[in-house]
Amino acid sequence: MPLYRYKAKDPDGRTLSGTLEVENERSLINLLRERGLVIVSLTEERHRPQLWKGRPGKVKEDDLIVFSRQLATMVNAGLPLVQSLHVLNEQMENRAFKKVLQEIEQDIEGGANLSDALVKHPRVFSDLFVNLVKAGEASGMLDEILDRVASYLEASGALRRKVRAALIYPAVVTGISLLITAFLLIWVIPKFKDIFAGFGAKLPLPTALLLALSDKMQTWLLPGIAFLVISGVILRLYARSDRGRLWFDQLKLNLPVFGVLLKKVAISKFARTFCTLVKSGVPILTSLQIVGRTAGNKVIEQVVDGTRVSIREGESVAEPLGKSPVFPPMVVRMIAVGEQTGALESMLSKIADFYDQQVEASVSGLTSMIEPLLIAFLGVVIGSIVICMFLPIFKLSAIIGM
């Protein structure tokens, strides 16, 4: 995505400047207007800076959690914001984050709000983080909001680690089994071919088929690898487009076993993010926009965007969500009850906690189910290859015995 440099004025008349990476100029204009800024100038950067900002992975989520907790503690203790940031900057070991904190400290010393300083670093502080801090500044509960941000990041990180553990294990075992099978077919079995040729007898059908498969794999090994690499690059490029991402995200939710797990994860993330924003005083429409962007699934994002449009037309949150097959009836009804009783944030929190438990149970069940299946699969494949290789030897032994 292109990088834009902007200059704008906030409602108090202060001039703010920074850079943001967005899809196009229209998206940047809409984003700045939603933040209550009056645009002065916009320019597209021709070359992306070759600094740490081009490498989003250098500031870890754990660093953000510790930063939020410690800043909340110092603000609650009555320390000035500049002094608190200076202390955090001195003890920060991550060089990339240290650089960010220095710039934030300088901006605040120049009269900017914390949220205005954070928004200049979109690769480190998400829209959710910035809007929560902005709500905390407006309500005078910055320490509480920062603590809430840290709790949200911890819960999201724990959920992501559980899912990653559930998906990585079968992928690794499957990959190892395929590599072992390929090694046997390409390098081990051909050595038996010369031995079988000296028997002078017709090979059993399973052995003959296996040798033919081995010959084909040797012939098509390099073209096959090239085809897989090219196909992977094409699919990756397609997945980056809006249409491709929508197709892949829809496919993920419809997978036989993992689709149910991924749907539960998406609902849990939706509910927890929405709850955190509403509880912190962020307006509903702004909250839904952030929820859509952070959903991690294009299908969920489209449903949430449709919900924002419906709310503008006078509908409730639950009505448009109920029209989507992604959200179960229980979730929709709980949100409807929360809206009617004025306890939306409480209902969203209960939904998130419930689906967190569901994800944990699904991960445990999935791991216990897949482990024996993969071991059995590996045993059957390797065992079949070994049996096919020894069938001619058994046959020759029987002939000699006669």
C-alpha positions as CSV (number, residue, x, y, z in Angstrom):
1,M,0.0,0.0,0.0
2,P,1.2,3.6,-0.7
3,L,2.6,5.8,2.0
4,Y,1.1,9.3,2.4
5,R,2.4,12.2,4.4
6,Y,-0.3,14.5,5.8
7,K,-0.7,17.8,7.6
8,A,-3.9,18.6,9.4
9,K,-5.4,20.6,12.2
10,D,-7.3,19.2,15.2
11,P,-10.4,20.8,16.7
12,D,-8.2,22.9,19.0
13,G,-6.4,24.5,16.0
14,R,-3.1,22.7,16.5
15,T,-1.2,21.5,13.4
16,L,-0.5,17.8,13.3
17,S,1.7,16.0,10.7
18,G,2.7,12.4,10.1
19,T,2.7,9.5,7.7
20,L,0.1,6.7,7.2
21,E,0.0,3.7,4.9
22,V,-3.5,3.3,3.4
23,E,-5.0,1.8,0.2
24,N,-5.6,5.2,-1.5
25,E,-5.9,8.9,-0.9
26,R,-9.7,8.7,-0.4
27,S,-9.2,6.2,2.4
28,L,-6.8,8.6,4.1
29,I,-9.2,11.5,3.8
30,N,-12.0,9.5,5.3
31,L,-9.7,8.3,8.1
32,L,-8.5,11.8,9.1
33,R,-12.1,13.2,8.9
34,E,-13.3,10.5,11.2
35,R,-10.7,11.5,13.7
36,G,-12.0,15.1,13.6
37,L,-9.0,16.5,11.7
38,V,-9.2,19.2,9.1
39,I,-6.8,18.3,6.2
40,V,-4.3,21.0,5.2
41,S,-2.1,19.0,2.8
42,L,-1.6,15.4,1.5
43,T,1.4,14.1,-0.5
44,E,2.3,10.6,-1.5
45,E,5.8,9.4,-0.6
46,R,7.7,8.3,-3.7
47,H,10.0,6.0,-1.7
48,R,9.2,4.2,1.5
49,P,11.7,5.1,4.2
50,Q,14.3,2.4,4.8
51,L,14.0,2.7,8.5
52,W,12.6,0.3,11.1
53,K,9.1,1.5,10.1
54,G,9.4,-0.7,7.0
55,R,9.7,-3.7,9.3
56,P,6.5,-4.0,11.4
57,G,7.7,-7.2,13.2
58,K,10.4,-5.4,15.2
59,V,8.0,-4.1,17.9
60,K,6.4,-7.1,19.5
61,E,3.0,-7.4,21.1
62,D,4.7,-8.2,24.4
63,D,6.5,-4.9,24.3
64,L,3.1,-3.1,23.8
65,I,1.6,-5.0,26.7
66,V,4.4,-4.1,29.1
67,F,4.4,-0.5,27.8
68,S,0.6,-0.1,28.5
69,R,0.8,-1.7,31.9
70,Q,3.7,0.4,33.1
71,L,2.4,3.7,31.6
72,A,-1.0,3.0,33.3
73,T,0.7,2.5,36.6
74,M,2.8,5.7,36.4
75,V,-0.2,7.8,35.2
76,N,-2.3,6.4,38.0
77,A,0.5,7.3,40.5
78,G,0.3,10.9,39.3
79,L,3.5,11.1,37.3
80,P,3.5,13.6,34.4
81,L,3.1,12.0,31.0
82,V,6.4,13.3,29.6
83,Q,8.3,12.0,32.7
84,S,6.6,8.6,32.5
85,L,7.5,8.3,28.8
86,H,11.1,9.3,29.6
87,V,11.4,6.6,32.2
88,L,9.9,4.0,29.9
89,N,12.3,5.1,27.1
90,E,15.3,4.7,29.4
91,Q,14.5,1.2,30.4
92,M,13.3,0.0,26.9
93,E,15.6,-2.6,25.4
94,N,13.9,-2.8,22.0
95,R,15.7,-0.3,19.8
96,A,12.8,0.2,17.4
97,F,10.3,0.9,20.3
98,K,12.9,3.1,22.0
99,K,13.0,5.2,18.8
100,V,9.2,5.5,18.8
101,L,9.1,6.5,22.5
102,Q,11.6,9.2,21.9
103,E,9.5,10.7,19.1
104,I,6.3,10.4,21.1
105,E,8.0,12.1,24.1
106,Q,9.2,15.0,21.8
107,D,5.7,15.4,20.3
108,I,4.1,15.6,23.8
109,E,6.7,18.1,24.9
110,G,5.7,20.2,21.9
111,G,2.0,20.2,23.1
112,A,0.5,17.3,21.3
113,N,-1.9,14.8,23.0
114,L,-0.8,11.2,23.5
115,S,-3.3,10.0,20.9
116,D,-2.0,12.5,18.4
117,A,1.6,11.4,19.0
118,L,0.6,7.7,18.7
119,V,-1.2,8.1,15.4
120,K,2.0,9.0,13.7
121,H,3.2,5.4,14.2
122,P,0.6,3.2,12.6
123,R,2.9,0.2,12.3
124,V,3.2,0.1,16.1
125,F,0.0,1.5,17.4
126,S,-3.2,0.2,15.7
127,D,-6.4,2.2,15.2
128,L,-7.9,0.4,18.2
129,F,-5.0,1.4,20.4
130,V,-5.1,5.0,19.3
131,N,-8.9,5.4,19.6
132,L,-8.9,3.8,23.1
133,V,-6.2,6.2,24.2
134,K,-8.2,9.1,22.7
135,A,-11.3,8.0,24.6
136,G,-9.2,7.7,27.8
137,E,-8.0,11.3,27.4
138,A,-11.5,12.6,26.8
139,S,-12.9,10.8,29.8
140,G,-10.0,11.4,32.2
141,M,-9.5,7.7,32.7
142,L,-6.2,7.2,30.7
143,D,-4.7,4.9,33.2
144,E,-7.7,2.7,33.3
145,I,-7.9,2.6,29.5
146,L,-4.2,1.7,29.1
147,D,-4.7,-1.1,31.6
148,R,-7.7,-2.3,29.6
149,V,-5.7,-2.2,26.3
150,A,-3.0,-4.4,27.9
151,S,-5.7,-6.9,29.1
152,Y,-7.2,-6.9,25.6
153,L,-3.8,-7.6,23.9
154,E,-3.0,-10.3,26.4
155,A,-6.4,-12.1,25.7
156,S,-6.0,-11.7,22.0
157,G,-2.4,-13.0,22.1
158,A,-3.4,-16.0,24.2
159,L,-6.2,-16.9,21.8
160,R,-3.9,-16.6,18.8
161,R,-1.3,-18.8,20.4
162,K,-3.8,-21.5,21.1
163,V,-5.0,-21.6,17.5
164,R,-1.5,-21.5,16.2
165,A,-0.6,-24.5,18.3
166,A,-3.6,-26.4,17.0
167,L,-2.8,-25.7,13.4
168,I,1.0,-26.0,13.4
169,Y,1.2,-29.5,14.9
170,P,-0.8,-31.3,12.2
171,A,0.9,-29.2,9.5
172,V,4.4,-30.2,10.8
173,V,3.5,-33.9,11.1
174,T,1.9,-33.9,7.7
175,G,4.9,-32.2,6.1
176,I,7.3,-34.6,7.7
177,S,5.3,-37.6,6.5
178,L,5.2,-36.2,3.0
179,L,9.0,-35.6,3.0
180,I,9.7,-39.1,4.3
181,T,7.4,-40.6,1.6
182,A,9.1,-38.5,-1.1
183,F,12.6,-39.5,0.1
184,L,11.6,-43.2,-0.1
185,L,10.1,-42.9,-3.5
186,I,12.9,-40.8,-5.1
187,W,16.1,-42.1,-3.5
188,V,15.4,-45.4,-1.8
189,I,13.1,-47.3,-4.0
190,P,15.1,-46.8,-7.3
191,K,18.0,-48.8,-5.6
192,F,15.7,-51.8,-5.3
193,K,14.8,-51.6,-9.0
194,D,18.1,-53.0,-10.1
195,I,17.9,-55.7,-7.5
196,F,14.4,-56.8,-8.7
197,A,15.6,-56.7,-12.3
198,G,18.1,-59.5,-11.5
199,F,15.3,-61.8,-10.3
200,G,14.1,-62.5,-13.8
201,A,10.6,-62.9,-12.6
202,K,7.4,-60.9,-12.9
203,L,7.0,-58.5,-10.1
204,P,3.8,-58.4,-8.0
205,L,1.3,-55.7,-9.1
206,P,1.7,-53.5,-6.0
207,T,5.5,-53.5,-6.4
208,A,5.3,-52.7,-10.1
209,L,2.9,-49.8,-9.5
210,L,5.2,-48.4,-6.8
211,L,8.2,-48.6,-9.1
212,A,6.2,-46.8,-11.8
213,L,5.2,-44.1,-9.4
214,S,8.9,-43.7,-8.3
215,D,9.9,-43.3,-12.0
216,K,7.3,-40.7,-12.5
217,M,8.3,-38.7,-9.4
218,Q,12.0,-38.7,-10.5
219,T,11.0,-37.5,-14.0
220,W,8.7,-34.8,-12.8
221,L,10.5,-33.7,-9.6
222,L,12.0,-30.4,-10.8
223,P,9.0,-29.4,-13.0
224,G,6.7,-30.3,-10.1
225,I,8.7,-28.1,-7.7
226,A,8.7,-25.3,-10.2
227,F,4.9,-25.7,-10.6
228,L,4.3,-25.6,-6.9
229,V,6.5,-22.5,-6.4
230,I,4.8,-20.6,-9.3
231,S,1.4,-21.7,-8.1
232,G,2.2,-20.5,-4.5
233,V,3.4,-17.1,-5.8
234,I,0.2,-16.7,-7.9
235,L,-2.1,-17.7,-5.0
236,R,-0.2,-15.4,-2.7
237,L,-0.7,-12.4,-5.0
238,Y,-4.3,-13.3,-5.5
239,A,-4.9,-13.5,-1.8
240,R,-3.6,-10.0,-1.4
241,S,-6.4,-8.6,-3.6
242,D,-9.8,-7.9,-2.0
243,R,-11.5,-10.5,-4.1
244,G,-8.9,-13.1,-3.4
245,R,-8.8,-12.4,0.3
246,L,-12.6,-12.7,0.5
247,W,-12.5,-16.0,-1.4
248,F,-9.7,-17.5,0.9
249,D,-11.4,-16.2,4.1
250,Q,-14.7,-17.8,3.0
251,L,-12.9,-21.0,2.3
252,K,-11.3,-21.0,5.7
253,L,-14.7,-20.7,7.4
254,N,-16.0,-23.6,5.3
255,L,-13.2,-26.1,6.0
256,P,-14.5,-29.4,7.4
257,V,-12.8,-29.5,10.8
258,F,-10.8,-26.3,11.1
259,G,-13.6,-24.0,9.8
260,V,-15.6,-24.4,13.0
261,L,-12.6,-23.5,15.1
262,L,-11.7,-20.5,12.9
263,K,-15.3,-19.2,13.1
264,K,-15.2,-19.4,16.9
265,V,-12.0,-17.5,16.9
266,A,-13.4,-14.8,14.7
267,I,-16.5,-14.4,16.8
268,S,-14.5,-14.2,20.0
269,K,-12.2,-11.6,18.5
270,F,-15.2,-9.6,17.2
271,A,-16.9,-9.6,20.6
272,R,-13.8,-8.8,22.7
273,T,-12.7,-6.0,20.4
274,F,-16.2,-4.5,20.3
275,C,-16.6,-4.8,24.0
276,T,-13.3,-3.1,24.8
277,L,-14.1,-0.2,22.5
278,V,-17.7,0.3,23.7
279,K,-16.7,0.0,27.4
280,S,-14.0,2.7,26.8
281,G,-16.5,5.1,25.4
282,V,-15.7,4.9,21.7
283,P,-18.7,5.7,19.5
284,I,-20.6,2.7,18.1
285,L,-19.9,3.6,14.4
286,T,-16.2,4.2,15.0
287,S,-16.0,1.0,17.1
288,L,-17.5,-1.1,14.3
289,Q,-15.1,0.4,11.8
290,I,-12.2,-0.6,14.0
291,V,-13.7,-4.0,14.7
292,G,-14.1,-4.6,10.9
293,R,-10.4,-3.7,10.2
294,T,-9.1,-5.9,13.1
295,A,-11.4,-8.9,12.5
296,G,-8.7,-10.7,10.5
297,N,-11.4,-12.1,8.1
298,K,-12.8,-10.4,5.1
299,V,-16.2,-12.1,5.5
300,I,-16.5,-10.7,9.0
301,E,-15.3,-7.3,7.9
302,Q,-18.0,-7.1,5.2
303,V,-20.8,-8.1,7.6
304,V,-19.5,-5.4,10.1
305,D,-19.4,-2.8,7.3
306,G,-23.0,-3.7,6.4
307,T,-23.9,-3.3,10.0
308,R,-22.5,0.2,10.1
309,V,-24.6,1.2,7.1
310,S,-27.7,-0.3,8.7
311,I,-27.1,1.6,12.0
312,R,-26.9,4.8,10.0
313,E,-30.3,4.0,8.6
314,G,-31.8,3.5,12.1
315,E,-31.4,-0.3,12.7
316,S,-29.9,-1.9,15.7
317,V,-26.6,-3.7,15.8
318,A,-28.3,-7.2,16.2
319,E,-30.6,-6.9,13.2
320,P,-28.0,-6.9,10.3
321,L,-25.8,-9.4,12.2
322,G,-28.7,-11.8,12.3
323,K,-28.9,-11.8,8.5
324,S,-25.4,-13.2,8.2
325,P,-24.8,-17.0,8.5
326,V,-21.4,-16.2,10.2
327,F,-23.0,-15.2,13.6
328,P,-24.9,-17.9,15.4
329,P,-28.5,-17.1,16.7
330,M,-27.2,-17.2,20.3
331,V,-24.7,-14.4,19.6
332,V,-27.3,-12.2,17.8
333,R,-29.9,-12.7,20.6
334,M,-27.4,-11.8,23.4
335,I,-26.4,-8.6,21.5
336,A,-30.1,-7.7,21.0
337,V,-30.8,-8.2,24.7
338,G,-27.7,-6.1,25.6
339,E,-28.9,-3.3,23.4
340,Q,-32.4,-3.4,24.9
341,T,-31.2,-3.5,28.5
342,G,-28.3,-1.0,28.0
343,A,-25.8,-3.8,28.9
344,L,-24.2,-4.3,25.5
345,E,-20.6,-4.3,26.8
346,S,-21.5,-6.9,29.4
347,M,-23.1,-9.2,26.9
348,L,-20.2,-8.8,24.5
349,S,-17.8,-9.7,27.3
350,K,-19.8,-12.9,28.1
351,I,-19.8,-13.8,24.4
352,A,-16.1,-13.4,24.2
353,D,-15.5,-15.4,27.4
354,F,-17.8,-18.2,26.2
355,Y,-16.1,-18.5,22.8
356,D,-12.7,-18.4,24.3
357,Q,-13.7,-21.5,26.3
358,Q,-15.1,-23.0,23.2
359,V,-11.9,-22.4,21.3
360,E,-9.8,-24.0,24.1
361,A,-12.1,-27.0,24.2
362,S,-11.9,-27.3,20.4
363,V,-8.2,-27.0,20.3
364,S,-7.8,-29.8,22.9
365,G,-10.3,-32.0,21.1
366,L,-8.7,-31.3,17.8
367,T,-5.2,-32.1,19.0
368,S,-6.3,-35.4,20.7
369,M,-8.2,-36.4,17.5
370,I,-5.6,-35.5,14.9
371,E,-2.5,-37.0,16.6
372,P,-3.6,-40.7,16.3
373,L,-4.9,-40.1,12.8
374,L,-1.6,-38.6,11.6
375,I,0.4,-41.4,13.2
376,A,-1.9,-44.0,11.7
377,F,-1.6,-42.3,8.3
378,L,2.2,-42.2,8.5
379,G,2.2,-45.8,9.6
380,V,0.0,-47.0,6.7
381,V,1.9,-45.1,4.0
382,I,5.4,-46.2,5.2
383,G,4.2,-49.7,6.0
384,S,2.6,-50.0,2.5
385,I,5.9,-48.9,0.8
386,V,7.9,-51.4,2.9
387,I,5.5,-54.3,2.1
388,C,5.5,-53.5,-1.6
389,M,9.3,-53.6,-1.6
390,F,9.5,-56.9,0.2
391,L,6.8,-58.7,-1.8
392,P,9.2,-59.8,-4.5
393,I,11.7,-61.0,-1.9
394,F,8.9,-63.1,-0.2
395,K,7.9,-64.4,-3.7
396,L,11.5,-65.4,-4.5
397,S,12.0,-67.1,-1.1
398,A,8.8,-69.1,-1.8
399,I,10.1,-70.2,-5.2
400,I,13.5,-71.2,-3.8
401,G,11.8,-73.2,-1.0
402,M,9.9,-75.2,-3.5
